[in-house]
Amino acid sequence: MARLESLKNDESLHDFDPTLLALTVEEAARRLSIGRTTMYGLIRGGSVQTVPFGRSRRVPVQGLIDYLTQRMQTGSNHAVA
């Protein structure tokens, strides 16, 4: 029950907007439940695409979906029997 209360009070849940089409790196990392440094590594390695907006970059939500789809397909080839 205490865990549920802490989730209700978590600010990141209030900031979640499912209508966003492009996310900051931090938002994208949060959606994947990974750290910011790991997210930057995925971007640097070309696994996740970004789009420039002025002096900043955004991660398209579709890019995260594509990344997860690719991981699921390669992961199914390496499934443990």
CNS distance restraints for C-alpha pairs under 8 A (distance, minus, plus):
assign (resid   1 and name CA) (resid   5 and name CA) 6.50 0.50 0.50
assign (resid   2 and name CA) (resid   6 and name CA) 6.27 0.50 0.50
assign (resid   3 and name CA) (resid   7 and name CA) 6.26 0.50 0.50
assign (resid   4 and name CA) (resid   8 and name CA) 6.32 0.50 0.50
assign (resid   5 and name CA) (resid   9 and name CA) 6.41 0.50 0.50
assign (resid   6 and name CA) (resid  10 and name CA) 6.11 0.50 0.50
assign (resid   7 and name CA) (resid  13 and name CA) 7.53 0.50 0.50
assign (resid   8 and name CA) (resid  13 and name CA) 7.57 0.50 0.50
assign (resid  10 and name CA) (resid  14 and name CA) 7.19 0.50 0.50
assign (resid  11 and name CA) (resid  15 and name CA) 6.44 0.50 0.50
assign (resid  12 and name CA) (resid  16 and name CA) 6.39 0.50 0.50
assign (resid  20 and name CA) (resid  61 and name CA) 7.67 0.50 0.50
assign (resid  21 and name CA) (resid  60 and name CA) 5.78 0.50 0.50
assign (resid  21 and name CA) (resid  61 and name CA) 5.44 0.50 0.50
assign (resid  21 and name CA) (resid  62 and name CA) 7.69 0.50 0.50
assign (resid  22 and name CA) (resid  58 and name CA) 5.52 0.50 0.50
assign (resid  22 and name CA) (resid  59 and name CA) 5.23 0.50 0.50
assign (resid  22 and name CA) (resid  60 and name CA) 4.14 0.50 0.50
assign (resid  22 and name CA) (resid  61 and name CA) 5.63 0.50 0.50
assign (resid  23 and name CA) (resid  27 and name CA) 5.60 0.50 0.50
assign (resid  23 and name CA) (resid  28 and name CA) 5.74 0.50 0.50
assign (resid  23 and name CA) (resid  58 and name CA) 5.22 0.50 0.50
assign (resid  23 and name CA) (resid  59 and name CA) 4.99 0.50 0.50
assign (resid  23 and name CA) (resid  60 and name CA) 6.21 0.50 0.50
assign (resid  23 and name CA) (resid  61 and name CA) 6.88 0.50 0.50
assign (resid  24 and name CA) (resid  28 and name CA) 6.16 0.50 0.50
assign (resid  24 and name CA) (resid  57 and name CA) 7.09 0.50 0.50
assign (resid  24 and name CA) (resid  58 and name CA) 5.05 0.50 0.50
assign (resid  24 and name CA) (resid  59 and name CA) 6.15 0.50 0.50
assign (resid  25 and name CA) (resid  29 and name CA) 6.11 0.50 0.50
assign (resid  25 and name CA) (resid  36 and name CA) 6.96 0.50 0.50
assign (resid  25 and name CA) (resid  39 and name CA) 6.85 0.50 0.50
assign (resid  25 and name CA) (resid  40 and name CA) 7.27 0.50 0.50
assign (resid  25 and name CA) (resid  57 and name CA) 7.88 0.50 0.50
assign (resid  25 and name CA) (resid  58 and name CA) 6.62 0.50 0.50
assign (resid  25 and name CA) (resid  59 and name CA) 6.41 0.50 0.50
assign (resid  26 and name CA) (resid  30 and name CA) 6.19 0.50 0.50
assign (resid  26 and name CA) (resid  36 and name CA) 5.78 0.50 0.50
assign (resid  26 and name CA) (resid  39 and name CA) 7.96 0.50 0.50
assign (resid  27 and name CA) (resid  31 and name CA) 6.23 0.50 0.50
assign (resid  28 and name CA) (resid  32 and name CA) 6.42 0.50 0.50
assign (resid  28 and name CA) (resid  39 and name CA) 7.54 0.50 0.50
assign (resid  28 and name CA) (resid  59 and name CA) 6.64 0.50 0.50
assign (resid  28 and name CA) (resid  61 and name CA) 7.83 0.50 0.50
assign (resid  28 and name CA) (resid  64 and name CA) 7.55 0.50 0.50
assign (resid  29 and name CA) (resid  33 and name CA) 5.95 0.50 0.50
assign (resid  29 and name CA) (resid  34 and name CA) 5.17 0.50 0.50
assign (resid  29 and name CA) (resid  35 and name CA) 5.86 0.50 0.50
assign (resid  29 and name CA) (resid  36 and name CA) 5.63 0.50 0.50
assign (resid  29 and name CA) (resid  38 and name CA) 7.84 0.50 0.50
assign (resid  29 and name CA) (resid  39 and name CA) 5.55 0.50 0.50
assign (resid  30 and name CA) (resid  34 and name CA) 6.21 0.50 0.50
assign (resid  30 and name CA) (resid  35 and name CA) 7.34 0.50 0.50
assign (resid  34 and name CA) (resid  38 and name CA) 6.49 0.50 0.50
assign (resid  34 and name CA) (resid  39 and name CA) 6.87 0.50 0.50
assign (resid  35 and name CA) (resid  39 and name CA) 6.31 0.50 0.50
assign (resid  36 and name CA) (resid  40 and name CA) 6.25 0.50 0.50
assign (resid  37 and name CA) (resid  41 and name CA) 6.25 0.50 0.50
assign (resid  38 and name CA) (resid  42 and name CA) 6.33 0.50 0.50
assign (resid  39 and name CA) (resid  43 and name CA) 6.32 0.50 0.50
assign (resid  40 and name CA) (resid  44 and name CA) 5.98 0.50 0.50
assign (resid  41 and name CA) (resid  45 and name CA) 5.95 0.50 0.50
assign (resid  42 and name CA) (resid  46 and name CA) 6.23 0.50 0.50
assign (resid  42 and name CA) (resid  47 and name CA) 5.13 0.50 0.50
assign (resid  42 and name CA) (resid  48 and name CA) 5.68 0.50 0.50
assign (resid  43 and name CA) (resid  47 and name CA) 5.92 0.50 0.50
assign (resid  43 and name CA) (resid  48 and name CA) 4.88 0.50 0.50
assign (resid  43 and name CA) (resid  49 and name CA) 6.21 0.50 0.50
assign (resid  43 and name CA) (resid  50 and name CA) 7.17 0.50 0.50
assign (resid  47 and name CA) (resid  67 and name CA) 6.58 0.50 0.50
assign (resid  48 and name CA) (resid  59 and name CA) 7.64 0.50 0.50
assign (resid  48 and name CA) (resid  63 and name CA) 5.94 0.50 0.50
assign (resid  48 and name CA) (resid  64 and name CA) 6.62 0.50 0.50
assign (resid  48 and name CA) (resid  67 and name CA) 6.20 0.50 0.50
assign (resid  49 and name CA) (resid  59 and name CA) 6.46 0.50 0.50
assign (resid  49 and name CA) (resid  60 and name CA) 7.38 0.50 0.50
assign (resid  49 and name CA) (resid  63 and name CA) 5.81 0.50 0.50
assign (resid  50 and name CA) (resid  57 and name CA) 6.16 0.50 0.50
assign (resid  50 and name CA) (resid  58 and name CA) 5.42 0.50 0.50
assign (resid  50 and name CA) (resid  59 and name CA) 4.55 0.50 0.50
assign (resid  50 and name CA) (resid  60 and name CA) 6.47 0.50 0.50
assign (resid  50 and name CA) (resid  63 and name CA) 7.70 0.50 0.50
assign (resid  51 and name CA) (resid  57 and name CA) 5.46 0.50 0.50
assign (resid  51 and name CA) (resid  58 and name CA) 5.26 0.50 0.50
assign (resid  51 and name CA) (resid  59 and name CA) 6.32 0.50 0.50
assign (resid  51 and name CA) (resid  60 and name CA) 7.14 0.50 0.50
assign (resid  52 and name CA) (resid  56 and name CA) 5.96 0.50 0.50
assign (resid  52 and name CA) (resid  57 and name CA) 4.36 0.50 0.50
assign (resid  52 and name CA) (resid  58 and name CA) 6.36 0.50 0.50
assign (resid  53 and name CA) (resid  57 and name CA) 5.50 0.50 0.50
assign (resid  53 and name CA) (resid  58 and name CA) 6.93 0.50 0.50
assign (resid  59 and name CA) (resid  63 and name CA) 6.71 0.50 0.50
assign (resid  59 and name CA) (resid  64 and name CA) 7.57 0.50 0.50
assign (resid  60 and name CA) (resid  64 and name CA) 6.89 0.50 0.50
assign (resid  61 and name CA) (resid  65 and name CA) 6.43 0.50 0.50
assign (resid  62 and name CA) (resid  66 and name CA) 6.05 0.50 0.50
assign (resid  63 and name CA) (resid  67 and name CA) 6.11 0.50 0.50
assign (resid  64 and name CA) (resid  68 and name CA) 6.19 0.50 0.50
assign (resid  65 and name CA) (resid  69 and name CA) 6.06 0.50 0.50
assign (resid  66 and name CA) (resid  70 and name CA) 6.13 0.50 0.50
assign (resid  67 and name CA) (resid  71 and name CA) 6.21 0.50 0.50
assign (resid  68 and name CA) (resid  72 and name CA) 6.07 0.50 0.50
assign (resid  69 and name CA) (resid  73 and name CA) 6.24 0.50 0.50
assign (resid  70 and name CA) (resid  74 and name CA) 6.24 0.50 0.50
assign (resid  71 and name CA) (resid  75 and name CA) 5.71 0.50 0.50
assign (resid  72 and name CA) (resid  76 and name CA) 6.05 0.50 0.50
assign (resid  73 and name CA) (resid  77 and name CA) 6.82 0.50 0.50
assign (resid  74 and name CA) (resid  78 and name CA) 6.83 0.50 0.50
assign (resid  75 and name CA) (resid  79 and name CA) 6.26 0.50 0.50
